Every structure is written in structure tokens, then in C-alpha cells.
Amino acid sequence: MNTNEIKFSLPRRGRMVLRAVTDADEEFLLSIYAGSRADELAQATWEPGQQEAFVKWQFDLQRREY
């Protein structure tokens, strides 16, 4: 048993486990962050690669500050 996990029971026999973030989660977390900003970012015209770089920069800054 991993003592760094918190387990919850959910309705309909569901289970949820909370655990610390690992380096393996980075790409997934970045994709969630980018998706949450998609409407906002669609309002600007971006050069190729510019939007991705901006999102990564913002994601990294947010993680450092929180």
C-alpha cells in the first residue's frame, strides 16, 4: 500500500485515488491546462509554435507560484 495515496469510494462502486504529481504526469497536465485556455487563446493570431510556447510558459509560471 502506498501511504502517499488517499483513496475515496464513489457512487456506483467507483473508486478514486489521489496521489502526488510525478514527472510522468507533466504532458497530461499541460494538455488539460491548454484545453482550459483554448477559447481565450483562439482570440489571437499566433505564429507557428508561438501559442504552444506561450501556454507552456504560463503553465510553468502558474505551477511555480501555486
Secondary structure, 3 states (H helix, E strand, C coil): CCCCCEEEEEHHHEEEEECCCCHHHHHHHHHHHHHHCHHHHCCCCCCCCHHHHHHHHHHHHHHHHC
